[in-house]
Amino acid sequence: MVPTSASAQIYVWRDQAGNYVLSDKPKDPSAKTYEVGKRAEDAGEFRTTKATTGSREEQFDDLIEQNATAHGVSPHLVRAVIQQESAFNPLARSHKGAMGLMQLMPDTAAELGVSNPYNPAENIRGGVTYLKGLLVKFAQNVELALAAYNAGPTAVQRYGTIPPYRETRNYVARIKTAVEAAPKPKRIYRTIEIVDGREVRKYSTVETPGSELVK
């Protein structure tokens, strides 16, 4: 880690109810440490002192699955957006003021009823709701919805396509690549055979003639 003029440490952990707790003292052995530099502290910005690991992503799986399912959005898409927006850092804050895992702007957070953008449950709920709204607005066109998430829906409407901004085009391309690389769930097929006058159901991940897709 590059040395910085850190003036404070923030400790983050989950309580017994699963809520995140922030403190300037490590009151729980599972606490993760975040460094708050002098300039960052003034701006409300945080930088993790630990490298991003798979465990950080996994701890939000339930919230992602719940909200994605509730809104009919691909959980792989939500994960890819979070990775691009904050690298799964719930305390992330951009220089433009976007906050939390899905980098909600203050006005957007307020419209979505998100009172604490740094609370993962609220942030993901609001972010997925906003993403779903963009998918509806742009007729389920994922590329345009992602471009709108990054550059704003007005810019997408103005150009009628992904705006010619390098940042936005790279943003859309990276998320598409991540979604395409995500492991696809296996399909389960069912066949019914009659054996000694009784129905025998067999399940397989391989589609065969006469089989029925179950999942």
Secondary structure, 3 states (H helix, E strand, C coil): CCCCCEEEEEEEEECCCCCEEEECCCCCCCCEEEEEEHHHHHHCCCEECCCCCHHHHHCCHHHHHHHHHHHCCCHHHHHHHHHHHHCCCCCCECCCCCECCCCECHHHHHHCCCCCCCCHHHHHHHHHHHHHHHHHHCCCCHHHHHHHHHHCHHHHHHHCCCCCCHHHHHHHHHHHHHHHHCCCCCCCEEEEEEECCEEEEEEECCCCCCCEECC
